[in-house]
Amino acid sequence: MQTGSLVEYGSRRVIITITCIVCALLEIVDTTIVNVALTDMKGNLGATTSEIGWVVTAYAIGNVIVIPMTSFFSTQFGRRNYFAASIVIFTIFSFLCGNATGVWELVAFRFIQGLGGGALLATSQTIITESYPPEKRSMAQAIYGLGVIIGPTLGPPLGGYITDTAGWPYIFYINIPLGVIATLLTLQFIKSPKYAEKSSVNDIDWIGIALLAAFVGSLQYILERGQEDDWFNSGTITLLTAVALFGGFLFIWRQLTFRNPVVQLKVLKNGNLRVGTILSFIMGFGLYGSTFIIPLYVQATLGWTATQAGMLMIPAALMTAVMMPLIGKLLQRGIPQQYLVAGGMLIFFVFCFWGYKIITPDTSKDTFFWMLIMRGIGLGMLFIPITALSLSTLKGRQIADGAAFTGMMRQLGGSFGIAVITTFMAHQTMNHRADLVTKLDMNNPAVQARVEDYQHAFMARGHAPNIALGEAYKVMDYSVTKQSMVLSYMDVFLYIGLLFLVCIPFVLMVKGNKGPKAGPGEAVH
């Protein structure tokens, strides 16, 4: 079913849009849904903490390897066929993940599930963009953005609820009925574009594919596992850093010189796309970094359950859902994209600075509400304008290439953000602890009085004086550790906020579309 124009109307467009959003949501929710089930998986599969972490890492590596190649595979096999095959792979391996009996079996299935899932993200964005006429593409990106922004937030509460009520295999089984429906709708309604000829088997850039897999796979491994493996003290991390550097250099050289490259790097000559990929990276850093840090803080420091931590994020996700169509309308009315991005970055800075101010060892639940609403508004103002800016001057296959680049950079930004945050927090916690210990003078009457209070409390419970004194020192040590962790969380919020604040002047310098009805892809066809 080849066609020149891919713009759809009426109920057909509605069905295509819903299919694409369901697929994007399936893929993104599965990135975070397992996080809260890892403890149950560990006990059930008899795995160590380090081994079970691979369930998350393998999926992310599979994702980031395939995202840049989605445009090539769409051309090679036809977009409709490739999209349907990706959904089938994702669905089958979701079932196999739920049936896994060992940790490495689960990790292998998660990697292949990630290969299927990565394709869903970039391809669904391209399909939605091309199904709408140019003047309505801002609204199309708003609808797609709902899945991308809300997905990471929905994962933890949904995963917590399913794990608590049905068991961890059902976080994978839930994908099966949705995957079957999405496959049937794809085969029935989605068309393949005619703008590219597929290559013969001999003309496929197999070396480019291998170099890309080595480059981004190694990079993703380093970002995911670096902190746990103590960075360059690990031989594996050092080796993979060399693989990533050489693989990246050879891959770029290969793509610029091979007659039929697997990734069209030439599309990055487009200035708007170059800026958009950088902004996507920064947005991924903020989106995934804050989705990681807030549940970690409320669980590790405030003692909340996984489900409570997940539920905390839902109002912000709903706020983003409300913002998306409003931002789409503003873009359709000709508000310059860069003004909205700058506004979103300013609001995200306010959210981070608010977090910096309210975090304590015992912050109450109500204190988070308005801070997280600001996060929802900020992300709503960032996603669509950044996508609009990135794809606004691309045509034909370039849209698919551009969507793949922004998708990959958003994913890498998230991985980079989490890697930087975990390393930075470990470093800052040690520094703050050392600083607090130097200020804890045991000759200070106030410190002595605190220790005596703790000692008397333990003696009242029946402990001998010497044991009670030892317990009192342990409590003091615990409170120092907890306070140093809180200070490191404060540092993370402050520095993420400053990163977004510093970007604002550069965003305002970018040239965007200013005419009326300037949706993304004004000149697509």
C-alpha positions in Angstrom: 0.0 0.0 0.0 2.3 2.7 -1.2 1.2 6.3 -1.5 2.5 9.8 -2.2 0.6 11.7 0.4 0.4 10.3 3.9 -2.0 12.9 5.4 -5.1 11.2 6.8 -8.5 12.5 7.7 -11.5 11.7 9.9 -11.8 8.4 11.9 -8.8 6.9 10.0 -6.4 9.5 11.4 -7.9 9.1 14.9 -7.2 5.3 14.8 -3.6 5.8 13.5 -3.0 8.4 16.2 -4.3 6.2 19.0 -2.3 3.2 17.7 0.9 5.3 17.7 0.3 6.7 21.2 -0.4 3.2 22.6 2.9 1.9 21.1 4.9 4.9 22.4 3.4 4.5 25.8 4.1 0.7 25.8 7.7 1.3 25.0 8.3 4.2 27.5 6.3 2.8 30.4 8.4 -0.4 30.1 11.5 1.7 30.6 10.5 2.5 34.2 7.8 0.0 35.1 10.3 -2.6 36.2 12.2 -0.3 38.6 9.8 -0.9 41.5 9.6 -4.7 40.9 13.4 -5.4 40.9 13.3 -6.4 44.6 10.6 -9.0 43.9 12.4 -10.3 40.8 15.6 -10.6 42.8 14.0 -12.8 45.4 12.1 -14.8 42.9 15.0 -15.5 40.5 17.7 -15.8 43.2 19.7 -12.9 41.7 22.1 -10.4 43.3 21.5 -6.7 43.3 24.1 -6.2 40.6 22.6 -8.9 38.4 19.0 -7.7 38.6 20.2 -4.2 37.6 20.9 -5.7 34.2 17.1 -6.1 33.6 17.0 -2.2 33.3 20.3 -1.9 31.5 19.7 -4.5 28.8 16.4 -2.8 27.8 18.0 0.6 27.6 21.0 -0.7 25.5 18.5 -2.4 23.1 16.5 0.8 22.8 19.4 3.1 22.1 21.0 0.8 19.5 17.9 0.5 17.3 16.5 4.1 17.5 19.0 5.7 15.1 18.4 2.8 12.6 14.6 3.1 12.5 14.5 5.3 9.4 16.8 2.9 7.5 14.8 -0.2 8.5 11.5 1.6 7.6 12.9 2.2 4.1 14.3 -1.3 3.8 11.1 -3.2 4.8 8.4 -0.6 4.4 7.3 1.5 7.4 4.1 -0.4 8.0 5.8 -3.8 7.9 8.7 -2.6 10.1 6.4 -1.0 12.7 4.1 -4.1 12.8 7.2 -6.4 13.2 8.5 -4.2 16.0 5.2 -4.5 17.9 5.2 -8.3 17.4 8.8 -8.6 18.7 8.0 -6.3 21.7 4.8 -8.3 22.5 6.4 -11.8 22.1 9.4 -10.9 24.2 7.1 -9.3 26.8 5.5 -12.7 27.2 8.9 -14.5 27.4 10.1 -11.9 30.0 7.1 -12.8 32.2 7.9 -16.5 31.8 11.6 -16.2 32.5 13.0 -18.7 35.1 16.5 -17.2 35.5 17.9 -13.7 35.7 20.1 -14.0 32.6 17.3 -15.4 30.6 15.2 -12.4 31.6 18.1 -10.0 30.7 18.4 -11.6 27.2 14.6 -11.3 26.6 14.7 -7.7 27.9 17.4 -6.8 25.4 15.4 -8.1 22.5 12.2 -6.5 23.9 14.3 -3.2 23.9 15.2 -3.7 20.2 11.5 -4.0 19.3 10.6 -1.2 21.7 13.1 1.4 20.5 11.6 1.2 17.0 8.1 2.0 18.3 9.2 5.4 19.6 10.8 7.1 16.6 8.5 5.4 14.1 5.3 6.3 15.9 6.5 10.0 16.0 7.2 10.0 12.3 3.8 8.3 11.4 1.9 10.9 13.6 3.8 13.8 12.1 3.1 12.7 8.5 -0.6 11.8 9.1 -1.5 15.5 9.9 -1.4 18.4 7.4 1.4 21.0 8.1 -0.9 23.5 9.9 -2.0 20.8 12.4 1.4 19.2 13.1 1.9 21.1 16.4 -1.3 19.5 17.7 0.0 16.1 16.4 3.2 16.5 18.4 1.2 17.6 21.4 -0.8 14.3 21.3 2.4 12.2 20.8 4.1 14.2 23.6 1.5 13.0 26.0 2.9 9.5 25.8 6.5 10.5 25.9 6.3 12.7 29.0 3.6 10.8 30.9 5.1 7.4 30.2 8.1 7.5 32.6 5.9 8.9 35.3 3.2 6.2 34.9 5.7 3.4 35.1 6.5 3.3 38.8 2.9 3.6 40.3 1.6 1.1 37.7 4.5 -1.3 38.3 4.1 -1.0 42.1 0.3 -1.7 41.9 0.7 -4.7 39.5 3.6 -6.2 41.5 1.7 -5.8 44.8 -1.6 -7.2 43.5 -0.7 -9.8 40.8 3.1 -10.4 40.9 6.0 -9.1 38.8 5.4 -11.2 35.6 2.2 -9.3 35.0 4.1 -6.0 34.4 5.1 -7.8 31.2 1.9 -9.7 30.4 -0.1 -6.4 30.4 1.7 -5.6 27.1 0.3 -8.6 25.3 -3.4 -7.6 24.6 -2.4 -4.0 23.7 0.4 -5.3 21.4 -2.0 -7.7 19.5 -4.6 -4.9 19.0 -1.8 -2.4 17.9 -0.4 -4.9 15.4 -3.8 -5.5 13.8 -4.6 -1.8 13.6 -1.1 -1.1 12.1 -1.6 -3.7 9.3 -5.1 -2.3 8.6 -4.6 1.4 8.7 -1.0 2.6 8.5 0.6 3.3 5.0 4.2 3.1 3.9 5.7 6.2 2.2 7.1 5.9 -1.3 10.0 8.4 -1.0 12.8 5.9 -0.8 14.0 2.8 -2.6 15.1 -0.2 -0.5 18.7 -1.5 -0.9 19.7 -4.9 -2.1 21.2 -7.2 0.6 24.7 -6.6 -0.8 24.2 -2.8 -0.6 23.2 -2.8 3.1 25.8 -1.1 5.3 26.4 -4.1 7.6 29.7 -2.6 8.8 27.9 0.6 9.7 25.2 -1.3 11.6 27.9 -3.2 13.6 29.9 0.0 14.4 26.7 1.8 15.5 25.7 -1.1 17.8 29.3 -1.1 19.3 29.3 2.6 19.7 25.9 3.4 21.3 25.7 0.0 23.0 29.1 0.6 24.8 28.2 4.2 25.6 24.8 3.1 27.1 26.6 0.4 29.2 29.1 2.9 30.5 26.4 5.4 31.5 24.2 2.7 33.1 26.8 0.7 35.0 29.7 3.2 35.5 28.9 4.3 39.0 28.2 0.8 40.3 31.4 -0.6 38.7 33.5 2.3 40.0 34.1 3.9 36.6 37.6 3.6 35.3 38.8 1.3 38.1 36.8 -1.4 36.2 38.6 -3.1 33.3 35.2 -3.5 31.5 34.3 0.2 31.7 37.8 1.2 30.4 37.6 -1.3 27.5 34.1 -0.2 26.5 35.1 3.5 26.7 37.8 2.7 24.1 35.2 0.7 22.0 32.8 3.7 22.2 35.4 6.2 21.2 36.9 4.2 18.3 33.4 2.8 17.3 32.0 6.4 17.3 34.8 7.8 15.2 34.7 4.9 12.6 30.9 5.0 12.5 30.8 8.7 11.7 33.6 8.2 9.0 31.7 5.3 7.5 28.4 7.1 7.3 29.9 10.1 5.6 31.8 8.0 3.0 29.5 5.0 2.3 27.2 5.4 -0.7 24.1 4.0 1.2 24.6 4.9 4.9 22.4 3.3 7.6 22.1 6.6 9.4 21.8 9.8 7.3 24.2 12.1 9.2 23.9 14.7 6.4 20.5 15.6 7.8 22.3 17.2 10.7 23.4 20.0 8.3 19.9 21.4 9.1 20.6 24.0 11.8 17.2 23.6 13.5 17.7 19.8 13.9 21.2 20.4 15.3 19.8 22.7 18.0 16.8 20.4 18.5 19.0 17.3 19.2 21.0 19.3 21.8 17.8 20.5 23.5 16.4 17.0 23.4 19.5 15.8 25.2 19.1 18.4 27.9 15.3 17.7 28.2 16.1 14.0 28.6 18.6 14.9 31.3 15.9 16.9 33.2 13.0 14.5 32.5 14.6 11.2 33.4 16.9 12.8 36.0 14.0 14.3 38.0 11.9 11.1 37.6 14.9 9.2 39.1 15.9 11.5 41.9 12.4 12.3 43.5 11.3 8.7 44.1 14.8 7.9 45.3 14.7 10.7 47.8 11.2 10.0 49.2 11.9 6.2 49.5 15.5 6.3 50.8 15.2 9.4 53.0 11.5 9.7 54.0 10.8 6.0 54.0 7.9 5.9 51.6 6.8 2.8 49.7 7.3 2.4 46.0 3.6 2.9 45.3 3.5 6.1 47.4 6.6 7.4 45.5 5.0 6.6 42.2 1.6 8.2 43.1 3.5 11.4 44.1 4.4 12.0 40.5 0.9 11.6 39.0 -0.4 15.3 39.5 2.7 16.6 37.6 2.0 14.1 34.8 -1.7 15.2 34.6 -0.5 18.9 34.5 1.7 18.0 31.5 -1.3 16.4 29.8 -3.3 19.6 30.3 -0.5 21.7 29.0 0.2 19.7 25.8 -2.9 20.7 23.7 -2.6 24.4 25.0 1.0 24.6 23.8 0.0 23.0 20.5 -2.6 25.7 20.0 -0.1 28.5 20.9 2.3 27.1 18.2 -0.5 27.0 15.6 -1.2 30.7 16.3 2.4 31.5 15.5 4.1 31.9 18.9 7.8 31.4 18.2 9.0 28.0 19.3 12.1 29.3 21.0 10.1 31.6 23.3 8.1 28.6 24.6 11.3 26.5 25.0 12.9 29.4 27.0 9.7 29.8 29.1 9.7 26.0 29.8 13.4 26.1 30.8 12.7 29.0 33.2 9.8 27.1 34.8 11.9 24.0 35.1 14.5 26.0 36.8 11.8 27.3 39.3 10.8 23.7 39.9 14.4 22.7 40.7 15.1 25.7 42.9 11.8 25.0 44.8 13.0 21.4 45.3 16.4 22.8 46.6 14.6 25.0 49.1 12.1 22.4 50.5 14.1 19.2 50.8 14.8 18.3 54.4 15.2 14.9 56.3 11.4 15.0 57.0 9.6 17.0 54.2 5.9 16.4 54.3 3.9 15.0 51.3 1.8 18.2 50.8 5.0 20.3 50.4 5.8 18.6 47.0 2.5 19.3 45.3 3.0 22.8 43.8 6.7 22.1 43.1 5.8 19.1 41.0 3.0 21.0 39.3 5.7 23.4 38.1 7.6 20.4 36.7 4.5 19.4 34.8 4.1 22.9 33.3 7.8 23.1 32.4 7.9 19.8 30.6 4.7 20.5 28.8 6.3 23.8 27.4 9.5 22.0 26.4 8.6 18.8 24.6 6.4 20.1 21.7 8.3 23.3 20.8 11.6 21.3 20.9 10.2 18.7 18.5 8.6 21.4 16.4 11.9 23.3 16.1 13.8 20.1 15.3 11.5 18.8 12.5 10.2 22.2 11.2 12.3 22.4 8.0 12.7 18.7 7.2 11.1 16.9 4.2 10.2 13.3 3.4 12.6 10.7 4.8 14.4 13.5 6.7 11.5 13.6 9.1 12.1 10.0 10.1 15.9 10.7 10.4 15.3 13.8 12.5 12.8 12.0 14.8 15.3 9.2 15.3 18.1 11.6 16.2 15.9 13.6 18.7 14.6 10.3 20.2 18.1 8.9 20.6 19.5 12.1 22.1 16.5 12.3 24.6 17.2 8.7 25.7 21.0 9.2 25.9 20.3 12.5 27.8 18.3 10.5 30.4 21.0 7.8 30.8 23.7 10.5 31.0 21.7 12.4 33.5 21.1 9.4 35.8 24.8 8.4 35.5 26.0 11.9 36.4 23.5 12.3 39.2 24.4 9.0 40.9 28.2 9.7 40.7 27.8 13.3 41.8 25.6 12.3 44.7 28.0 9.6 45.9 30.8 12.2 45.8 28.8 15.0 47.4 27.5 12.7 50.2 31.0 11.8 51.2 32.1 15.5 51.1 29.1 16.7 53.2 29.6 13.8 55.7 33.3 14.7 56.2 32.3 18.4 56.6 29.5 17.6 59.1 31.8 15.2 61.1 34.4 18.0 61.5 31.7 20.3 63.0 30.5 17.6 65.4 32.7 18.5 68.4 32.2 15.9 71.1 33.4 18.5 73.7 30.5 20.8 72.7 27.9 20.8 75.5 25.0 20.7 73.0 26.4 17.6 71.3 27.1 15.9 74.7 23.5 16.7 75.8 22.2 15.1 72.5 24.2 11.9 73.1 23.1 11.7 76.7 19.4 12.0 75.6 19.8 9.1 73.2 21.7 7.1 75.8 18.9 7.6 78.4 16.3 6.7 75.9 18.1 3.3 75.2 18.6 2.7 78.9 14.9 3.3 79.5 14.3 0.4 77.1 16.5 -1.9 79.3 20.0 -1.5 77.7 23.1 -1.5 79.9 24.7 2.0 80.1 27.8 1.1 77.9 25.6 -0.6 75.2 23.1 2.4 75.4 26.1 4.7 74.8 27.2 2.7 71.7 23.6 2.8 70.3 23.5 6.6 71.0 26.6 7.1 68.8 25.1 4.9 66.1 22.0 7.1 66.0 24.2 10.2 65.8 26.1 8.6 63.0 22.9 7.7 61.1 21.6 11.3 61.5 24.8 12.7 60.1 24.6 10.2 57.1 21.0 11.1 56.5 21.7 14.9 56.6 24.7 14.5 54.3 22.4 12.6 51.8 19.8 15.4 52.0 22.5 18.0 51.3 23.6 16.1 48.2 19.9 15.9 46.9 19.8 19.7 47.4 23.0 20.0 45.3 21.5 17.9 42.5 18.3 20.1 42.3 20.3 23.3 42.3 22.7 22.2 39.6 20.0 20.7 37.3 18.1 24.0 37.7 21.2 26.1 36.9 21.8 23.9 33.7 18.4 24.8 32.4 18.8 28.5 33.4 22.1 28.8 31.6 20.6 27.4 28.4 17.9 30.1 28.1 20.0 32.9 26.4 21.2 30.3 23.8 17.7 29.1 23.0 16.5 32.7 22.5 19.3 33.2 19.8 17.9 30.3 17.7 15.9 31.2 14.6 12.5 29.5 14.6 9.3 29.8 12.5 7.5 33.0 13.2 4.8 33.0 10.6 1.2 32.3 11.4 0.2 28.6 11.5 3.9 27.7 11.8 3.5 24.1 12.9 6.4 21.7 12.9 7.1 20.6 9.3 5.6 23.6 7.6 7.5 22.7 4.5 7.3 18.9 4.8 5.6 18.2 1.5 
